[in-house]
Amino acid sequence: MNDFSRLQQDLVRFRDERDWKQFHTLKNLIVSLNLEAAEVLELIQWKSDAEMEALQGDPAFRARLEDECADVLLYLLQVCEAGGIDLLPAARAKMAKNALRYPVERAWGSAAKAEDAPREDGREHDAGRAMATAAVTLSTPRLLLRDFVPGDLPAYRALQDDPAFRRLYGEDEVGGERSAQLLRMFMDQAAERPRTRYQFAVTMAGSGELIGSCGVRMEGGGQASFGIELGVPWQGRGLATEAARAVIGFGFRTLGAHRIHAETLSENAAAIALCRRLGMRVEGEFRDHRFFGGRWWNTTIIALLSSEWQ
Ligand SMILES: CC(C)(COP(=O)(O)OP(=O)(O)OC[C@H]1O[C@@H](n2cnc3c(N)ncnc32)[C@H](O)[C@@H]1OP(=O)(O)O)[C@@H](O)C(=O)NCCC(=O)NCCS
C-alpha cells in the first residue's frame, strides 16, 4: 500500500464517520475538485507579475497555497476512489505516455503541444499522434508494464550486467552495448504500425523502478512468441509470474493470438517452472540447438493455446 492509498483510506473513514457517502457521488466529487482548483486560481486573481513575485516570499500566501493544494489533492483522491482508479500507477502510466509523446530530442525547450511540434522529416503530426494512441500499459497488483523510454537504459543495463543474471546467456546476448541495442529495438518495435511486437518495461507500481522486461510478439497465423527477464534482486518473489500473466492475457485477449510459445534453454529451470505455473505445456526439445560458453545446449519449446487460457 502506498501513501496515496493510505490517505484514501483515511478520507473514506472521515467521510463515513460523518455519513457523507450519500453526497460523494462521482459527479459531485468531480465538481468539488474543480471548485477547489478554482480556489487555487483565486489566490492569484488580478495580481500583476510584480505582485506575484513579492507573494512568493510571503509566508501567509504560502500557507494559503498549501491549504488549497491539499484540498485539490484530497478531492482528486476521492474522485479516484469513487472512479476505481489507482492513482499512482495511473500517473506513472501517463508519464510513460508523455515521454513517448514528447521525446527529448523533439520537445527540448519547446512549449508546443505534441500535435504542433515540428518534425524534421516533414511527416508532421501523424507519427506522434499514432505513437501516443498505440502506447499500451498493463497494470497488475504490484507492477506497471509500459513501453521502454531512453531513460531506462542505465537501469536496464545494470540488471543485465549482473553476472548472476548472465549465467544462462551467450557472451554478447545481453549486457553492455547489447543492452542499448535491445532497448532501441524495443522502442522501434513500439513505433511500428501496425504494431505486432510488445516488449514491455516491467516496473514496480509504487516506485516506478525498472526491474526487467516481458514481451509478446505476433508472428503471423495466430502464432506468438513470449519472453521475460527480471533482474536477480526481483526474482523468486512471484513478480515474473504476475508480469507474465498480464502479458500472456494481453496476447490472447487483445492481440488475438491462438497459440503463444516460449523457447528456453532446457537447463533454465526457473523459466520452465514459470511457464508451467502459467499452464504452458512442454511440446518438444531441440538437442544441441545453441552453442555458447564452449558447449552445446538443448532448448525446450513450451506453449499454451488460447482455449487453455483462463
Ligand atoms: C525466468 C525468470 C523470469 C523466472 O523468474 P522467477 O523469479 O523464478 O519467477 P517468479 O517471480 O514468478 O517467482 C517464482 C518463485 O517465487 C516464489 N514466490 C514468492 N512469492 C510469490 C508470490 N507472491 N507469488 C508467486 N510466487 C511467489 C515462488 O514460490 C517461486 O519459487 P520456487 O520456484 O522456489 O517455487 C527469471 O529466472 C529470470 O529473469 N531469469 C533470467 C532471464 C531468463 O532466463 N529468462 C528466460 C529466457 S527464455
The ligand as a Tripos MOL2 file, in Angstrom:
@<TRIPOS>MOLECULE
LIG
   48    50     1     0     0
SMALL
NO_CHARGES

@<TRIPOS>ATOM
      1 C1         12.8140  -16.7690  -15.8680 C.3       1 LIG1
      2 C2         12.5860  -15.8270  -14.7280 C.3       1 LIG1
      3 C3         11.8450  -14.5950  -15.2420 C.3       1 LIG1
      4 C4         11.7370  -16.5410  -13.6710 C.3       1 LIG1
      5 O1         11.5880  -15.6890  -12.5670 O.3       1 LIG1
      6 P1         11.1980  -16.2130  -11.1060 P.3       1 LIG1
      7 O2         11.6710  -15.1940  -10.1660 O.co2     1 LIG1
      8 O3         11.6660  -17.6160  -10.9270 O.co2     1 LIG1
      9 O4          9.6310  -16.2610  -11.1600 O.3       1 LIG1
     10 P2          8.6230  -15.5950  -10.1310 P.3       1 LIG1
     11 O5          8.8980  -14.1470   -9.9630 O.co2     1 LIG1
     12 O6          7.2540  -15.9240  -10.5880 O.co2     1 LIG1
     13 O7          8.9680  -16.2930   -8.7730 O.3       1 LIG1
     14 C5          8.6350  -17.6320   -8.5640 C.3       1 LIG1
     15 C6          9.1980  -18.0710   -7.2590 C.3       1 LIG1
     16 O8          8.8580  -17.1160   -6.2820 O.3       1 LIG1
     17 C7          8.1250  -17.7660   -5.2280 C.3       1 LIG1
     18 N1          7.1560  -16.7540   -4.7660 N.ar      1 LIG1
     19 C8          7.3650  -15.9450   -3.7310 C.ar      1 LIG1
     20 N2          6.3210  -15.1420   -3.5650 N.ar      1 LIG1
     21 C9          5.4380  -15.4220   -4.5420 C.ar      1 LIG1
     22 C10         4.1730  -14.9140   -4.9020 C.ar      1 LIG1
     23 N3          3.6120  -13.9100   -4.2240 N.pl3     1 LIG1
     24 N4          3.5350  -15.4280   -5.9940 N.ar      1 LIG1
     25 C11         4.0910  -16.4370   -6.6980 C.ar      1 LIG1
     26 N5          5.3100  -16.9670   -6.3960 N.ar      1 LIG1
     27 C12         5.9750  -16.4670   -5.3240 C.ar      1 LIG1
     28 C13         7.5390  -18.9940   -5.8880 C.3       1 LIG1
     29 O9          7.2790  -19.9960   -4.9380 O.3       1 LIG1
     30 C14         8.6410  -19.3870   -6.8080 C.3       1 LIG1
     31 O10         9.6740  -20.0150   -6.1110 O.3       1 LIG1
     32 P3         10.0660  -21.5160   -6.4580 P.3       1 LIG1
     33 O11        10.4940  -21.5300   -7.8910 O.co2     1 LIG1
     34 O12        11.1570  -21.8150   -5.4920 O.co2     1 LIG1
     35 O13         8.8080  -22.2910   -6.2540 O.co2     1 LIG1
     36 C15        13.8990  -15.3820  -14.0490 C.3       1 LIG1
     37 O14        14.5760  -16.5240  -13.5910 O.3       1 LIG1
     38 C16        14.8090  -14.5940  -14.9770 C.2       1 LIG1
     39 O15        14.5690  -13.4490  -15.2550 O.2       1 LIG1
     40 N6         15.9010  -15.2350  -15.4450 N.am      1 LIG1
     41 C17        16.8440  -14.5610  -16.3030 C.3       1 LIG1
     42 C18        16.2640  -14.3530  -17.6790 C.3       1 LIG1
     43 C19        15.7540  -15.6360  -18.2770 C.2       1 LIG1
     44 O16        16.3530  -16.6890  -18.1320 O.2       1 LIG1
     45 N7         14.6280  -15.5150  -18.9740 N.am      1 LIG1
     46 C20        14.0190  -16.5970  -19.6740 C.3       1 LIG1
     47 C21        14.6360  -16.6970  -21.0040 C.3       1 LIG1
     48 S1         13.6930  -17.7870  -22.0040 S.3       1 LIG1
@<TRIPOS>BOND
     1     1     2 1
     2     2     3 1
     3     2     4 1
     4     2    36 1
     5     4     5 1
     6     5     6 1
     7     6     7 2
     8     6     8 1
     9     6     9 1
    10     9    10 1
    11    10    11 2
    12    10    12 1
    13    10    13 1
    14    13    14 1
    15    14    15 1
    16    15    16 1
    17    15    30 1
    18    16    17 1
    19    17    18 1
    20    17    28 1
    21    18    19 ar
    22    18    27 ar
    23    19    20 ar
    24    20    21 ar
    25    21    22 ar
    26    21    27 ar
    27    22    23 1
    28    22    24 ar
    29    24    25 ar
    30    25    26 ar
    31    26    27 ar
    32    28    29 1
    33    28    30 1
    34    30    31 1
    35    31    32 1
    36    32    33 2
    37    32    34 1
    38    32    35 1
    39    36    37 1
    40    36    38 1
    41    38    39 2
    42    38    40 1
    43    40    41 1
    44    41    42 1
    45    42    43 1
    46    43    44 2
    47    43    45 1
    48    45    46 1
    49    46    47 1
    50    47    48 1
@<TRIPOS>SUBSTRUCTURE
     1 LIG1         1 GROUP 0 **** ****
